[in-house]
Amino acid sequence: MILVTGAAGKTGQAVVRALLAKNQAVRTLVRNEAQSECMASVGDTDIVIGDMSVESVLSNVFEGIRSVYHICPNMHPDELNIGLAMISAAKNVGVTQFVFHSVLHPQIEAMPHHWQKMRVEEALFASAIPFTILQPAAYMQNILVEWENIVQQGLIRLPYSSESKGSPVDLNDVADVASVALSERGHIGAIYELCGPDVLTYQEQAIILSTHIDREVYVDQMSLDEWKTQAYGVGLSTYSVESLLKMFSYYDEHGFWGSSLVLCALLQRPPISFVEFVHSHFKRMIND
């Protein structure tokens, strides 16, 4: 059986669906009853409710597990210690593969949440557990957060430059790679950078959107102070806000992109392009 932690998030749900499509037996670790109900709608999995930072929870959830796909909650201030506890629990039961959901370019110390993932990767190297590490770029799906602004105002609002380059990757392509890594031989010891096939600025993404939703779409750069006020207003933690502000500053200066060659080889097909993503998602949402 394969354990997926952080299973109720968008990444976890996509990975679980991909594994179930390959007829894999899956156990999902979720935080509460609401997340458990969410997972029940995704598919037939062995759902366990608990906090992954609690040692007794990990001891129980790993029983009968051969492989684990570990996703830490997004922007968690204690990601390193959670990762260390997860590695320890996996080692205690002798898992045959630990797949860690990391991030593209975790080597960047200027982004604290990247740096924590790098430290978890380092701990995996030292653990002697057979491992695979996936390092995805930012998801294409992230732009769906701006759906209301795009449709109603023709705007994408960003706290960094519209000329910042990225190589957005479709979440479903990442999930397909996760299922391949967990169900096929040959991926032990691998570290895979997963980037979409297009290196695009947000200005270029706006132009693509304009051609698919029949209205002009523009990019509006908000100030960091305005974004910070909004972020605290919706309840983001201080760690999340400060980490994201550092991420925005990095994006503004350097962008965040890479090559799709590894993703293409793992999928054995062309990765989903941004144009294909927009055509699929935005056309469907407009029709709905």
Wavefront OBJ file of the C-alpha trace (Angstrom):
o trace
v 0.000 0.000 0.000
v 1.121 3.560 -0.772
v 0.743 6.327 1.816
v 0.011 9.866 0.580
v 0.394 12.583 3.221
v -1.209 15.996 2.869
v -3.677 14.158 0.671
v -6.588 16.603 0.844
v -4.743 19.457 -0.867
v -4.883 19.978 -4.624
v -1.558 18.188 -5.109
v -2.514 15.279 -2.886
v -5.867 14.793 -4.579
v -4.259 14.800 -8.028
v -1.626 12.265 -6.956
v -4.245 10.001 -5.360
v -6.365 10.060 -8.529
v -3.336 9.178 -10.643
v -2.409 6.286 -8.345
v -5.959 4.937 -8.277
v -5.997 5.073 -12.075
v -3.056 2.643 -11.950
v -5.005 0.375 -9.564
v -2.682 1.103 -6.658
v -3.890 0.613 -3.078
v -3.654 3.990 -1.340
v -3.808 5.201 2.262
v -4.403 8.925 2.701
v -3.448 11.003 5.729
v -5.702 14.021 6.288
v -6.000 16.540 9.107
v -9.711 16.495 10.014
v -13.173 15.127 9.285
v -13.911 17.735 6.605
v -10.798 16.681 4.698
v -11.788 13.042 5.174
v -15.135 13.723 3.472
v -13.265 15.484 0.669
v -11.031 12.449 0.122
v -14.015 10.104 0.114
v -15.249 11.933 -2.974
v -11.879 11.496 -4.710
v -11.899 7.710 -4.668
v -11.623 4.523 -2.639
v -8.699 4.984 -0.230
v -7.905 3.978 3.336
v -8.412 7.356 5.042
v -6.593 8.157 8.290
v -7.300 11.372 10.217
v -4.390 12.829 12.155
v -1.671 15.438 12.476
v 1.499 14.421 10.619
v 3.594 16.285 13.178
v 2.449 13.918 15.974
v 4.713 10.881 16.463
v 1.921 8.493 17.500
v -0.026 9.348 14.338
v 2.960 8.511 12.166
v 3.578 5.251 13.988
v 0.040 4.103 13.226
v -0.333 5.455 9.699
v 2.785 3.664 8.418
v 1.565 0.187 9.395
v 1.510 -1.990 6.264
v 2.968 0.742 4.035
v 5.575 -0.117 1.379
v 5.941 3.352 -0.199
v 5.147 6.922 0.796
v 4.490 10.109 -1.158
v 5.172 12.900 1.318
v 3.579 16.316 0.827
v 4.053 18.751 3.686
v 1.318 21.360 4.250
v 2.084 24.426 2.137
v 4.289 27.087 3.752
v 4.530 25.188 7.036
v 7.034 26.837 9.422
v 8.074 23.452 10.811
v 8.495 21.626 7.485
v 12.002 20.393 8.280
v 11.039 18.755 11.577
v 7.934 17.222 10.003
v 10.119 15.840 7.222
v 12.602 14.422 9.719
v 9.805 12.729 11.675
v 8.330 11.325 8.461
v 11.700 9.940 7.381
v 12.235 8.372 10.804
v 8.804 6.719 10.789
v 9.342 5.414 7.262
v 12.730 4.000 8.176
v 11.319 2.259 11.247
v 8.905 0.206 9.135
v 11.357 -0.380 6.292
v 9.548 1.353 3.434
v 10.942 0.454 0.040
v 10.532 3.934 -1.450
v 10.136 7.448 -0.047
v 8.984 9.949 -2.659
v 9.344 13.547 -1.502
v 7.296 16.327 -3.069
v 9.859 19.123 -3.089
v 10.079 22.217 -5.304
v 12.004 23.430 -8.331
v 15.338 24.939 -7.254
v 15.204 24.187 -3.514
v 18.837 25.378 -3.406
v 17.665 29.009 -3.253
v 18.299 30.088 0.331
v 16.619 33.452 -0.313
v 13.242 31.654 -0.303
v 12.811 30.095 3.181
v 10.246 27.466 2.171
v 12.584 26.284 -0.601
v 15.478 26.081 1.831
v 13.466 23.933 4.261
v 12.722 21.476 1.461
v 16.431 21.341 0.637
v 17.161 20.367 4.225
v 14.566 17.585 4.023
v 16.223 16.361 0.820
v 19.573 16.374 2.619
v 18.090 14.280 5.431
v 16.769 11.790 2.896
v 20.249 11.396 1.409
v 21.616 10.538 4.855
v 18.762 8.211 5.830
v 19.677 5.238 3.589
v 15.987 4.986 2.626
v 15.432 4.355 -1.107
v 14.178 7.749 -2.280
v 12.830 9.676 -5.251
v 12.482 13.464 -5.237
v 10.113 15.458 -7.429
v 10.836 19.173 -7.873
v 7.878 20.796 -9.670
v 7.702 24.360 -10.941
v 4.686 26.533 -10.120
v 1.409 25.006 -11.266
v -0.597 26.320 -14.207
v -3.616 25.861 -11.944
v -2.395 28.695 -9.698
v -3.750 31.220 -12.186
v -7.277 29.945 -11.543
v -7.166 31.900 -8.266
v -7.423 35.001 -10.461
v -10.425 33.650 -12.388
v -12.945 36.194 -11.052
v -10.634 39.141 -11.741
v -9.807 37.808 -15.208
v -13.426 37.366 -16.267
v -14.938 40.429 -14.593
v -12.115 42.950 -15.009
v -9.700 41.436 -17.513
v -6.962 41.621 -14.874
v -4.276 39.396 -13.410
v -3.012 41.032 -10.220
v 0.555 40.217 -9.159
v 2.897 41.400 -6.399
v 5.888 41.152 -8.749
v 6.827 42.108 -12.295
v 4.685 41.001 -15.223
v 7.974 40.358 -17.063
v 9.038 37.699 -14.552
v 9.639 34.429 -16.427
v 8.192 31.111 -15.343
v 7.762 27.591 -16.717
v 4.345 26.665 -15.278
v 3.568 22.971 -15.163
v 0.182 21.292 -15.243
v -0.592 19.675 -11.885
v -1.981 16.601 -13.606
v 1.338 16.053 -15.395
v 3.098 16.197 -12.015
v 0.602 13.700 -10.592
v 1.160 11.368 -13.535
v 4.913 11.456 -12.877
v 4.275 10.701 -9.207
v 2.242 7.638 -10.166
v 4.965 6.501 -12.574
v 7.680 6.919 -9.937
v 5.668 4.910 -7.407
v 4.469 2.111 -9.678
v 7.358 1.478 -12.088
v 10.939 0.363 -11.567
v 14.028 2.463 -12.051
v 13.266 5.654 -10.121
v 15.157 5.007 -6.882
v 17.798 7.680 -6.287
v 16.344 10.012 -8.918
v 15.757 13.754 -8.525
v 13.407 15.095 -11.187
v 12.900 18.752 -12.086
v 9.356 19.045 -13.477
v 8.766 22.140 -15.617
v 6.149 22.863 -18.235
v 7.090 23.184 -21.921
v 6.705 26.980 -22.124
v 8.909 29.669 -20.576
v 6.471 32.575 -20.314
v 6.177 35.925 -18.607
v 2.824 36.767 -17.029
v 2.405 39.343 -19.772
v 2.684 36.529 -22.323
v 0.240 34.414 -20.318
v -2.214 37.324 -20.371
v -1.970 37.511 -24.160
v -2.740 33.780 -24.429
v -5.701 34.182 -22.089
v -6.983 37.106 -24.177
v -7.186 34.944 -27.281
v -9.155 32.216 -25.499
v -11.760 34.099 -23.452
v -12.668 36.779 -25.999
v -11.588 39.781 -23.956
v -8.376 41.670 -23.344
v -6.484 40.540 -20.253
v -3.917 42.806 -18.598
v -1.423 42.353 -15.774
v -1.565 44.775 -12.854
v 1.389 44.831 -10.437
v 0.192 45.601 -6.933
v 2.566 46.862 -4.245
v 3.988 44.440 -1.720
v 2.331 46.469 1.040
v -1.078 46.056 -0.589
v -0.541 42.314 -1.013
v 0.658 42.016 2.598
v -2.480 43.730 3.907
v -4.677 41.380 1.859
v -2.711 38.323 2.982
v -3.106 39.087 6.684
v -6.753 39.913 6.007
v -7.443 36.367 4.794
v -5.614 34.840 7.750
v -2.173 33.880 6.414
v 0.412 33.294 9.135
v 3.387 35.579 9.667
v 5.744 32.862 8.426
v 3.698 32.396 5.240
v 3.501 36.117 4.543
v 7.187 36.781 5.146
v 8.234 33.719 3.112
v 5.980 34.676 0.211
v 7.247 38.260 0.221
v 10.797 36.935 -0.134
v 9.612 34.636 -2.916
v 8.000 37.555 -4.767
v 11.220 39.573 -4.491
v 13.171 36.654 -5.926
v 10.678 36.172 -8.772
v 10.814 39.885 -9.502
v 14.568 39.826 -9.951
v 15.267 36.342 -11.331
v 12.050 34.642 -12.418
v 11.437 30.940 -11.726
v 11.818 28.606 -14.676
v 13.551 25.506 -16.021
v 13.575 22.854 -18.745
v 10.714 20.481 -19.602
v 13.054 17.780 -20.951
v 12.825 15.588 -17.823
v 9.047 15.875 -17.627
v 8.679 14.944 -21.300
v 10.908 11.871 -20.876
v 9.004 10.661 -17.803
v 5.566 11.141 -19.349
v 6.659 9.655 -22.694
v 4.457 12.272 -24.335
v 4.547 16.060 -24.725
v 3.680 17.824 -21.459
v 0.519 19.915 -21.409
v 1.235 23.395 -22.758
v -0.132 26.604 -21.280
v -2.294 27.100 -24.377
v -3.785 23.614 -23.946
v -4.382 24.267 -20.254
v -6.145 27.553 -20.929
v -8.263 26.064 -23.702
v -9.338 23.199 -21.450
v -9.935 24.996 -18.155
v -11.081 28.471 -19.102
v -13.371 27.431 -21.922
v -15.019 24.909 -19.602
v -15.414 27.454 -16.798
v -16.944 30.004 -19.167
v -19.404 27.424 -20.485
v -20.341 26.427 -16.937
l 1 2 3 4 5 6 7 8 9 10 11 12 13 14 15 16 17 18 19 20 21 22 23 24 25 26 27 28 29 30 31 32 33 34 35 36 37 38 39 40 41 42 43 44 45 46 47 48 49 50 51 52 53 54 55 56 57 58 59 60 61 62 63 64 65 66 67 68 69 70 71 72 73 74 75 76 77 78 79 80 81 82 83 84 85 86 87 88 89 90 91 92 93 94 95 96 97 98 99 100 101 102 103 104 105 106 107 108 109 110 111 112 113 114 115 116 117 118 119 120 121 122 123 124 125 126 127 128 129 130 131 132 133 134 135 136 137 138 139 140 141 142 143 144 145 146 147 148 149 150 151 152 153 154 155 156 157 158 159 160 161 162 163 164 165 166 167 168 169 170 171 172 173 174 175 176 177 178 179 180 181 182 183 184 185 186 187 188 189 190 191 192 193 194 195 196 197 198 199 200 201 202 203 204 205 206 207 208 209 210 211 212 213 214 215 216 217 218 219 220 221 222 223 224 225 226 227 228 229 230 231 232 233 234 235 236 237 238 239 240 241 242 243 244 245 246 247 248 249 250 251 252 253 254 255 256 257 258 259 260 261 262 263 264 265 266 267 268 269 270 271 272 273 274 275 276 277 278 279 280 281 282 283 284 285 286 287 288
